[in-house]
Structures are given as structure tokens and as C-alpha cells.
Amino acid sequence: MFLTRRFKHCPSCGSQVAYQVPADDNRERATCTVCSAIHYENPLNVVGTLPVWEDQILLCRRAIEPRYGKWTLPAGFMELGETTAEGALRETDEEAGARIELQGLYCVHNVVQAGQVHLFYRARLLSPEFNPGPETLEARLFREDEIPWDELAFRTVRETLVCFFEDRRRGLGYGLHSADIR
């Protein structure tokens, strides 16, 4: 079982927390030893896109850890106050400087051990020109046979790309894919 144990001190009063099962609950929660506030630790959403230009996919080479120098789809943590689609658009702009049109939710990956849910949207690139931000060493287009499979940063990226190329080969459209990654 994945236990994040992110809390040591209560965000409400600053006192120490203890992990215990509160009354009427079924799992341990960070519970303040002074004010009794209960703090929930829930998965984080990672949102991104699978940008396509003709028969090519846009990948970004990471300029940050984790996985510095590895290739990824443009993606990152969703922010408060935005939808998953808005976050995917923002991340694509921040990481690749790419202009896109979203084409629908494509993959949902439950990354249990990291406490994350990754959501990727298919996207149509409006231009093959990019202006990568500070989190990206380079952004470039790859045909399927050019994908640096051994240099991909994350399993969710690999799974998304595999689904996309299989769907494209079948020619039956692009449905919604999901996977549990443990």
C-alpha cells in the first residue's frame, strides 16, 4: 500500500500530527494531536497532451529532475483553479511553447505508487514551430520509427505513445484508454 506521510505538522495550528484511523473512517489520516484537525492526502493530477503534426509527435527533452535529459510529452501538475483541459493547454505552452487545439481526453493512467493520476489529451499542433520554456532542453517532432523509446522519462508517456500508434495503425479512431501503473 502506498503511504505518502506528507504531514508532520498540522497546517492549521502547527502542532505535530499522528497517523491514526479517525472515528467513522477506514484508513489512517494525519490527525493533529492538539486541534484534532484531520488532513487528507489525495492523489495529484498530472495533465498533458499528445501533440500531433501530420505523422509526427511532439516530445520535450526535460531540463529538470526527475529524469533530466529524458524525453516526455508536455505535461505537469494541474493547478488549483483550472480544469484538466486548461492545465494540459498551459503545460504544453510552458514546456514546448506549442500552439495546439485539444481533441479530447485520450489516456488516464493511475500511477498508484506515486500517488498520481496522469491525464493526456490528444492535440492537433497548429504550427510546427516551438518556443520551449525553462523546463525543456529542446522540443521536437518524431515519427514513430524515430521515437527514442529507451530515453523516455516516464512509463505513462510510453503507454500513451503505444496506445496512439496502435490506434493509428488500426484506423478505427481514438478511444479513451486507461491503465493502472504499479
Stockholm file with secondary structure:
# STOCKHOLM 1.0

chainA/1-182         MFLTRRFKHCPSCGSQVAYQVPADDNRERATCTVCSAIHYENPLNVVGTLPVWEDQILLCRRAIEPRYGKWTLPAGFMELGETTAEGALRETDEEAGARIELQGLYCVHNVVQAGQVHLFYRARLLSPEFNPGPETLEARLFREDEIPWDELAFRTVRETLVCFFEDRRRGLGYGLHSADIR
#=GR chainA/1-182 SS CCCCCCCSBCTTTCCBEEEECCTTCSSCEEEETTTCCEECCCCEEEEEEEEEETTEEEEEEESSSSSTTCEECSEEECCTTSCHHHHHHHHHHHHHCCCEEEEEEEEEEEEGGGTEEEEEEEEEESCSCCCCCTTEEEEEEECGGGCCGGGBSCHHHHHHHHHHHHHHHHTSCCCCEEEEEC
#=GC SS_cons         CCCCCCCSBCTTTCCBEEEECCTTCSSCEEEETTTCCEECCCCEEEEEEEEEETTEEEEEEESSSSSTTCEECSEEECCTTSCHHHHHHHHHHHHHCCCEEEEEEEEEEEEGGGTEEEEEEEEEESCSCCCCCTTEEEEEEECGGGCCGGGBSCHHHHHHHHHHHHHHHHTSCCCCEEEEEC
//
